[in-house]
Structure formats: structure tokens, C-alpha cells
């Protein structure tokens, strides 16, 4: 899953359409809702297939090269939109310093960890590990964010979610057949996202820059970080396999660039909480894609554990309804 600043700013305003005049037709609410649902589905498919594309990319290129290519093509798409909209990148050394940290935590580090993880684990498992991000975020926010107070429901969701993780990993079998290194990297990548979200909320929320400008700058910085790191750990490829290269192009242009722009529009319309519901569809699509396209094996514990993980994650994100009657304080 691609993570940019737009989804995690503490305050996001949703534009309110102007009331129609007596001489104008009513706004096509159903058409707008259908459009949102279509974009939501497209976003789920793009991010769900991203794990398959990572797997294919690593069959021809080193993990750092896959991540660098992903960021280059993704940044190019977002940069083109910034130029068309005539939006400027943020200014100020302090802002760019915070962007360097957020780019590392939300893009450079998790993208690279997932690429390395998929050298030894199936893309299905990587996609399910990605679904643990809300669980890690819940656990961290209880410590790092004073406004996020623990409730019985959220603590129960945390426990259920991590029970699901143990089910996916086959804890009762002693984790037999599990590659610990690859699984640990995938889980660490999922942990990196909420750490980055918390950092963004503490440092960049309310900075006065648009989310599009900040996220474009974040992707640009992440690209520079990988451009520096990649030559230090990999050698220049002697040949360029076509299928893995196309997978990297699609991963960047679609899974990072286009997906971010779709997410940006959804957040602006329905708010970050509703837009982030896409998280719960990603492992389902990643699992289906890995099994159907790559022929990856699937034991019963993987889908069952994934359902438990998603149920726990959904519970941690839920809020109790306010049952007070109108007029009560």
C-alpha cells in the first residue's frame, strides 16, 4: 500500500457543494456516489495487485532497484499533476527536513522492506502483513497521541487482530515452513507506516501547504533517498528483462502515482477515515492475485487469519455511537 501525507493529516476539510438554485437541476448525488465507489474499487485493485507487481519486479531486478523505479515513475505522475495545477513545492528548510523523515518512514523504508521480503515470502503473505498497519497504529497511538484514549472496544480489536496474525503465521505449528526474515521485514514495513503517520501529524499538520504539494515533495525526497542508497547496495543491471521492467513501471505509475491521486480525491470528498477503508480490501485482492496469477499456495490458516486480522483492525478504527438525544449535553 502506498502511503502519502494526504491521508494522514490531522484535519481534512470536505468541500460542501453549493445549494442548487430554483432554476438549476438538483445535483446528481447518485452519480457522484457511483463515481466514488468506482474509484474506491479501482484503488483497491491497484494497491491489491501492487504486491504481485513487486514479486514480478524482483524476479529481474534487485529490491532497491524495484523501489527506486517505483518511486521514479510514481513521482513523475504526481509531478505532472503539480505542473498542470501550477502548485509549488513547499519552502523552508524545516519543512523539507520533516519531509525527509516522512519520506523515509512512509515510502523509502517500507517499499524497500516489502521488496526484500518478497524475495522469500509469497506476495499473498506480504499483502496480509500490510493489513496489520492499523493494528500497529492503534498500539502506537495509545502511547504517542494523547487524544487517542484506549477503550475496551479498541483494546479488544488489538487483541483480536494480533491473534489473527498468529493464525496466519501458523503459531500452533511452531511457525514451520515460515521464512522468519522475510516475514519480519514485511511486518516491519507495516509498522513503519503508522510511525510515519504519527510523525506527520506531529510535524506537518497545519503547515499551510496543500496536501498535494506536501505529498509530491515527499515522493520526490524518497526518490532522492533511494537514488543515493541503490548504487551503494546494488550494481547496475547488465540486462533489462522486459516483464519485470513493465511490472516496475506499472507499480510506480499506477500503484504509487495514479493511486495517490485517486486517494487524494477520495480524502477530499469523504474524509480520511472513510477513504482508508480501502485498507481492508487490499489483502483480499493481494491473496486472490497471488493465487490466481502467480500460482502461490494457500493453506486454510492464511485466509482465516486474514479475516481475523481485518476484523480486529476494523474494531480498532470504530467509534462508539453517541446515544445521547438531541438537546442533551
GIKASUL-V512596 format. One record per residue. RES is the residue in one letter. PSI is psi in whole degrees, 0 to 359 (999 if undefined). OMEGA is omega in radians with two decimals (none if undefined). Layout:
# GIKASUL-V512596
res = (RES;RES)
psi = (PSI;PSI)
omega = (OMEGA;OMEGA)
This chain:
# GIKASUL-V512596
res = (X;X;X;X;X;X;X;X;X;X;X;X;X;X;X;X;X;X;X;X;X;X;X;X;X;X;X;X;X;X;X;X;X;X;X;X;X;X;X;X;X;X;X;X;X;X;X;X;X;X;X;X;X;X;X;X;X;X;X;X;X;X;X;X;X;X;X;X;X;X;X;X;X;X;X;X;X;X;X;X;X;X;X;X;X;X;X;X;X;X;X;X;X;X;X;X;X;X;X;X;X;X;X;X;X;X;X;X;X;X;X;X;X;X;X;X;X;X;X;X;X;X;X;X;X;X;X;X;X;X;X;X;X;X;X;X;X;X;X;X;X;X;X;X;X;X;X;X;X;X;X;X;X;X;X;X;X;X;X;X;X;X;X;X;X;X;X;X;X;X;X;X;X;X;X;X;X;X;X;X;X;X;X;X;X;X;X;X;X;X;X;X;X;X;X;X;X;X;X;X;X;X;X;X;X;X;X;X;X;X;X;X;X;X;X;X;X;X;X;X;X;X;X;X;X;X;X;X;X;X;X;X;X;X;X;X;X;X;X;X;X;X;X;X;X;X;X;X;X;X;X;X;X;X;X;X;X;X;X;X;X;X;X;X;X;X;X;X;X;X;X;X;X;X;X;X;X;X;X;X;X;X;X;X;X;X;X;X;X;X;X;X;X;X;X;X;X;X;X;X;X;X;X;X;X;X;X;X;X;X;X;X;X;X;X;X;X;X;X;X;X;X;X;X;X;X;X;X;X)
psi = (135;134;123;170;327;325;350;9;146;335;126;123;140;122;137;119;146;149;137;146;172;339;3;150;157;146;141;79;319;321;321;316;319;318;319;318;321;314;323;316;318;318;318;318;316;310;327;320;350;325;325;317;323;315;314;319;321;351;345;344;159;152;318;324;323;315;318;314;318;315;323;310;325;318;323;319;312;322;321;320;321;320;315;319;356;41;139;154;157;159;159;129;325;315;316;330;316;324;326;320;314;324;322;315;328;345;294;311;305;322;316;319;318;321;316;322;321;2;333;350;156;155;332;316;322;318;323;321;324;329;351;354;315;329;313;318;320;314;318;322;331;334;318;337;113;336;344;91;143;140;164;320;316;321;320;317;322;314;317;317;315;334;322;321;315;326;316;319;353;51;324;346;10;24;34;139;4;133;108;321;310;318;319;321;321;318;323;322;318;327;329;326;303;331;317;321;315;320;317;316;326;337;326;347;133;22;345;349;152;153;324;317;315;317;324;318;322;314;323;315;318;322;317;318;316;327;329;319;323;313;338;335;350;158;157;133;140;339;163;88;133;312;311;325;317;323;320;319;314;321;320;306;320;305;338;308;296;319;319;317;321;315;320;315;320;317;320;330;316;358;159;326;311;320;326;357;343;335;326;349;339;310;329;312;320;319;314;319;317;319;314;319;315;351;27;144;157;115;165;330;335;305;324;314;324;319;319;318;313;323;317;319;318;323;324;333;350;159;139;142;145;110;8;145;156;134;344;148;999)
omega = (3.11;-3.11;3.09;-3.05;-2.98;-3.05;-2.95;3.02;-3.01;-3.13;3.07;-3.12;3.09;-3.13;3.11;-3.11;3.14;-3.14;-3.12;3.10;-3.11;-3.08;-3.12;-3.13;3.11;-3.13;-3.11;-3.08;-3.12;3.14;3.10;-3.14;3.11;3.11;3.10;-3.13;3.12;3.13;3.09;3.12;3.12;3.14;3.12;3.13;-3.11;-3.11;3.09;3.13;-3.13;-3.12;3.04;-3.13;3.08;3.14;-3.14;3.14;-3.12;3.07;-3.14;-3.07;3.13;-3.11;3.12;3.12;3.07;-3.13;3.12;3.11;3.11;-3.10;-3.14;-3.10;3.09;3.11;3.14;3.13;-3.12;3.12;3.12;3.12;3.10;3.14;-3.13;-3.12;3.11;3.07;-3.13;3.05;-3.13;3.09;3.10;-3.12;-3.12;3.13;-3.13;3.05;3.08;3.11;3.12;3.12;-3.12;3.11;3.11;-3.05;-3.04;-3.10;-3.00;-3.09;-3.10;3.11;-3.13;-3.14;3.10;3.13;3.10;-3.13;-3.06;2.94;-3.02;3.12;3.13;3.09;3.10;3.14;3.11;3.13;3.12;3.07;3.11;-3.12;3.11;-3.12;3.09;3.11;3.07;3.14;3.11;-3.12;-3.11;-3.10;3.10;-3.12;-2.97;-3.08;-3.06;-3.09;3.13;-3.11;-3.13;3.02;-3.14;-3.12;-3.07;3.09;3.09;3.10;3.11;3.13;3.12;-3.12;-3.12;2.98;3.07;3.09;3.12;3.10;3.10;-3.07;3.13;-3.06;-3.09;3.10;-3.11;3.13;-3.10;3.13;-3.09;3.05;-3.04;-3.10;-3.12;3.13;3.13;3.12;3.12;3.11;3.10;3.07;3.12;3.09;-3.11;-3.12;-3.12;3.03;3.10;3.14;-3.12;3.12;3.14;-3.13;-3.10;-2.99;-3.01;3.11;3.14;-3.11;3.14;3.10;3.11;3.12;3.12;3.14;-3.13;-3.11;3.04;3.09;3.13;3.12;3.12;3.14;3.12;3.10;3.12;3.13;3.13;3.11;3.09;-3.04;-3.01;3.13;-3.12;-3.04;3.14;3.06;-3.11;-3.09;3.14;3.06;-3.01;3.11;-2.99;-3.05;3.07;3.12;3.09;3.10;3.13;3.11;3.13;3.12;-3.14;-3.06;-3.11;-3.02;3.11;-3.08;-3.10;-3.13;3.11;-3.11;3.07;3.13;3.13;3.14;3.14;3.12;-3.14;-3.08;-3.00;3.13;-3.04;-3.08;3.13;-3.12;-3.10;3.06;3.10;-3.14;-3.04;3.11;-3.06;-3.11;3.10;-3.13;3.13;3.13;3.13;-3.13;-3.14;-3.12;-3.04;-3.03;-3.07;3.13;3.14;-3.13;-3.08;3.07;-3.07;-3.07;-3.10;3.12;3.13;3.10;3.12;3.11;3.12;3.10;-3.11;3.10;3.11;3.12;3.11;-3.14;3.12;-3.12;-3.09;3.11;3.11;3.14;3.08;-3.05;3.10;3.11;3.11;3.12;3.09;-3.14;none)
